[in-house]
Amino acid sequence: MMAPKVKRGGTRVASRIQEIRRARLQELVDKYGGATSLSKRLGYADASYIGQMLTGRRPISEKTARGIEEKLSLTSRSLDTELGAEVPFAGLDLELFSASLRALDDALGGQSSPKHAELLKYIYEQAVKTGKVDHDQVRRLVKLIK
């Protein structure tokens, strides 16, 4: 049985993500004072695993990247973002964003709307200003678009 063919573009994308993750990992090694110090922080037995990822002998898998971000309280997907680029959702108050999303979903009654993203942005911005989600206001906004 022959192995499935891999599209060349997919290989390049995977390779680019590995480059970005290695560069970001190197940043973390520098920030935390070396591979040994970072390894301890991440709960690894020694620095060899980090060294192997940095040299490319071991890939930095999706699971490993997300685990590193979680253990170091980094923004999700920050290891996949190129150096110097803005990290998606950096500074986002996830609790208020989740509350905003739940309020909008409740008000929409499970129905989708072309204005959903714009409404969510507005609801979240208002929640950040006030520190909470105004569910009555969300219901009124949804009623206006229906």
MIPA-152196 format. One record per residue (C-alpha): residue number from 1; x, y, z. Coordinates in nm, 4 decimals. Each point is the difference from the previous one (the first is absolute). Example, Ala and Ser with C-alpha at 12.3 -4.5 7.8 and 13.67 -1.06 7.14 Angstrom:
BEGIN
+-----+----------+----------+----------+
!  nr !        u !        v !        w !
+-----+----------+----------+----------+
!   1 !   1.2300 !  -0.4500 !   0.7800 !
!   2 !   0.1370 !   0.3440 !  -0.0660 !
+-----+----------+----------+----------+
//
This chain:
BEGIN
+-----+----------+----------+----------+
!  nr !        u !        v !        w !
+-----+----------+----------+----------+
!   1 !   0.0000 !   0.0000 !   0.0000 !
!   2 !   0.1390 !   0.3372 !  -0.1026 !
!   3 !   0.0156 !   0.2941 !   0.2374 !
!   4 !  -0.2279 !   0.2918 !  -0.0904 !
!   5 !   0.1662 !   0.2838 !  -0.1871 !
!   6 !   0.0567 !   0.3190 !   0.1914 !
!   7 !  -0.0610 !   0.3253 !  -0.1822 !
!   8 !   0.3137 !   0.2091 !  -0.0234 !
!   9 !  -0.1776 !   0.3122 !   0.1266 !
!  10 !  -0.1019 !  -0.1809 !   0.3173 !
!  11 !   0.3577 !  -0.1035 !   0.0638 !
!  12 !   0.1206 !   0.3583 !  -0.0422 !
!  13 !  -0.2660 !   0.1296 !   0.2390 !
!  14 !   0.0864 !  -0.2646 !   0.2607 !
!  15 !   0.3686 !   0.0800 !  -0.0417 !
!  16 !  -0.0678 !   0.3743 !   0.0413 !
!  17 !  -0.2015 !  -0.0601 !   0.3178 !
!  18 !   0.2879 !  -0.2052 !   0.1390 !
!  19 !   0.2416 !   0.2859 !  -0.0786 !
!  20 !  -0.2262 !   0.2485 !   0.1766 !
!  21 !  -0.0476 !  -0.2280 !   0.3011 !
!  22 !   0.3768 !  -0.0579 !   0.0291 !
!  23 !   0.0640 !   0.3764 !  -0.0128 !
!  24 !  -0.2644 !   0.0609 !   0.2655 !
!  25 !   0.1396 !  -0.2823 !   0.2137 !
!  26 !   0.3456 !   0.1573 !  -0.0269 !
!  27 !  -0.1532 !   0.3265 !   0.1220 !
!  28 !  -0.1376 !  -0.1837 !   0.3026 !
!  29 !   0.3363 !  -0.1670 !   0.0683 !
!  30 !   0.1620 !   0.3443 !  -0.0040 !
!  31 !  -0.2743 !   0.1526 !   0.2137 !
!  32 !   0.0163 !  -0.2692 !   0.2684 !
!  33 !   0.3786 !  -0.0104 !   0.0241 !
!  34 !   0.0789 !  -0.3104 !  -0.2003 !
!  35 !  -0.1375 !  -0.3355 !  -0.1054 !
!  36 !   0.0527 !  -0.1585 !   0.3435 !
!  37 !  -0.1981 !   0.2708 !   0.1768 !
!  38 !  -0.2791 !  -0.0127 !  -0.2583 !
!  39 !  -0.0083 !  -0.3807 !   0.0192 !
!  40 !  -0.0517 !   0.0131 !   0.3764 !
!  41 !  -0.2773 !   0.2565 !  -0.0432 !
!  42 !  -0.1722 !  -0.2259 !  -0.2535 !
!  43 !   0.0415 !  -0.3114 !   0.2136 !
!  44 !   0.2431 !  -0.1821 !  -0.2311 !
!  45 !   0.2626 !  -0.2291 !   0.1544 !
!  46 !   0.2881 !   0.1840 !  -0.1680 !
!  47 !   0.0840 !   0.2425 !  -0.2796 !
!  48 !   0.0617 !  -0.2635 !  -0.2688 !
!  49 !  -0.3622 !   0.0035 !  -0.1224 !
!  50 !   0.0124 !   0.3769 !  -0.0484 !
!  51 !   0.3375 !  -0.0298 !  -0.1705 !
!  52 !  -0.1376 !  -0.2597 !  -0.2421 !
!  53 !  -0.2961 !   0.2244 !  -0.0842 !
!  54 !   0.2276 !   0.3004 !  -0.0539 !
!  55 !   0.2259 !  -0.1892 !  -0.2403 !
!  56 !  -0.2932 !  -0.1494 !  -0.1882 !
!  57 !   0.0836 !  -0.3602 !   0.0930 !
!  58 !  -0.3421 !  -0.0119 !   0.1664 !
!  59 !  -0.2981 !   0.1864 !  -0.1413 !
!  60 !  -0.1921 !   0.2343 !   0.2255 !
!  61 !  -0.3400 !  -0.1630 !  -0.0288 !
!  62 !  -0.3338 !   0.1748 !   0.0348 !
!  63 !  -0.0490 !  -0.1661 !   0.3389 !
!  64 !   0.3468 !   0.1004 !   0.1206 !
!  65 !  -0.0392 !   0.3608 !  -0.1204 !
!  66 !  -0.3364 !   0.0410 !   0.1708 !
!  67 !   0.1366 !  -0.1651 !   0.3164 !
!  68 !   0.2941 !   0.2397 !   0.0159 !
!  69 !  -0.2344 !   0.2967 !  -0.0459 !
!  70 !  -0.2285 !  -0.1261 !   0.2749 !
!  71 !   0.2789 !  -0.0750 !   0.2490 !
!  72 !   0.1553 !   0.3435 !  -0.0534 !
!  73 !  -0.3371 !   0.1815 !  -0.0098 !
!  74 !   0.0653 !   0.1240 !  -0.3528 !
!  75 !  -0.2680 !   0.1093 !  -0.2421 !
!  76 !  -0.1385 !  -0.2928 !  -0.1972 !
!  77 !   0.1815 !  -0.0518 !  -0.3306 !
!  78 !   0.2779 !   0.2418 !   0.0939 !
!  79 !   0.2582 !  -0.2658 !  -0.0917 !
!  80 !  -0.1492 !  -0.0046 !  -0.3526 !
!  81 !   0.0289 !   0.3751 !  -0.0522 !
!  82 !   0.3050 !   0.1385 !  -0.1796 !
!  83 !   0.2459 !   0.2094 !   0.1944 !
!  84 !  -0.1004 !   0.3623 !  -0.0067 !
!  85 !  -0.3584 !  -0.0817 !  -0.1038 !
!  86 !  -0.2934 !   0.0815 !   0.2205 !
!  87 !  -0.1198 !  -0.3033 !   0.1906 !
!  88 !  -0.3673 !  -0.0657 !  -0.0757 !
!  89 !  -0.2275 !   0.0811 !   0.2933 !
!  90 !   0.2845 !   0.1421 !   0.2091 !
!  91 !  -0.1453 !   0.1998 !   0.2850 !
!  92 !  -0.3424 !  -0.1519 !  -0.0508 !
!  93 !  -0.1954 !  -0.0494 !   0.3217 !
!  94 !  -0.1038 !  -0.3583 !  -0.0691 !
!  95 !  -0.2567 !  -0.0046 !   0.2788 !
!  96 !  -0.1810 !   0.3075 !  -0.1332 !
!  97 !   0.0343 !  -0.1209 !  -0.3579 !
!  98 !  -0.1511 !  -0.3384 !   0.0888 !
!  99 !  -0.2819 !   0.1692 !   0.1901 !
! 100 !  -0.0620 !   0.2275 !  -0.3003 !
! 101 !  -0.0112 !  -0.2971 !  -0.2352 !
! 102 !  -0.2370 !  -0.1964 !   0.2256 !
! 103 !  -0.2323 !   0.3015 !   0.0343 !
! 104 !  -0.0108 !   0.0468 !  -0.3762 !
! 105 !  -0.0593 !  -0.3700 !  -0.0640 !
! 106 !  -0.2811 !  -0.0033 !   0.2576 !
! 107 !  -0.1614 !   0.3066 !  -0.1548 !
! 108 !   0.0285 !  -0.1436 !  -0.3516 !
! 109 !  -0.1606 !  -0.3240 !   0.1168 !
! 110 !   0.2530 !  -0.2111 !  -0.1862 !
! 111 !  -0.0635 !   0.1783 !  -0.3297 !
! 112 !   0.2833 !   0.1476 !  -0.1966 !
! 113 !   0.0092 !   0.3547 !  -0.1225 !
! 114 !   0.2234 !   0.1735 !  -0.2550 !
! 115 !   0.0438 !   0.2719 !   0.2618 !
! 116 !   0.1122 !  -0.2501 !   0.2663 !
! 117 !   0.3710 !   0.0922 !  -0.0055 !
! 118 !  -0.0663 !   0.3745 !   0.0008 !
! 119 !  -0.2522 !  -0.0372 !   0.2822 !
! 120 !   0.2415 !  -0.2105 !   0.2022 !
! 121 !   0.2713 !   0.2615 !  -0.0441 !
! 122 !  -0.2366 !   0.2748 !   0.1170 !
! 123 !  -0.1297 !  -0.2025 !   0.2966 !
! 124 !   0.3543 !  -0.0846 !   0.1083 !
! 125 !   0.1145 !   0.3625 !  -0.0303 !
! 126 !  -0.2915 !   0.1109 !   0.2182 !
! 127 !   0.0743 !  -0.2758 !   0.2523 !
! 128 !   0.3625 !   0.1127 !   0.0241 !
! 129 !  -0.1134 !   0.3579 !   0.0664 !
! 130 !  -0.2499 !  -0.0990 !   0.2698 !
! 131 !   0.1645 !  -0.3140 !   0.1354 !
! 132 !  -0.3019 !  -0.2199 !  -0.0720 !
! 133 !  -0.2349 !  -0.1129 !  -0.2751 !
! 134 !  -0.3390 !   0.1741 !  -0.0106 !
! 135 !  -0.2298 !  -0.2864 !  -0.1038 !
! 136 !  -0.3009 !   0.2299 !  -0.0457 !
! 137 !   0.1956 !   0.2168 !  -0.2415 !
! 138 !   0.1111 !  -0.3110 !  -0.1921 !
! 139 !  -0.3621 !  -0.1154 !  -0.0363 !
! 140 !  -0.1026 !   0.3466 !  -0.1237 !
! 141 !   0.2809 !   0.0056 !  -0.2559 !
! 142 !  -0.0932 !  -0.3448 !  -0.1316 !
! 143 !  -0.3649 !   0.1044 !  -0.0211 !
! 144 !   0.1041 !   0.2957 !  -0.2169 !
! 145 !   0.1772 !  -0.2200 !  -0.2547 !
! 146 !  -0.2785 !  -0.2580 !  -0.0267 !
+-----+----------+----------+----------+
//
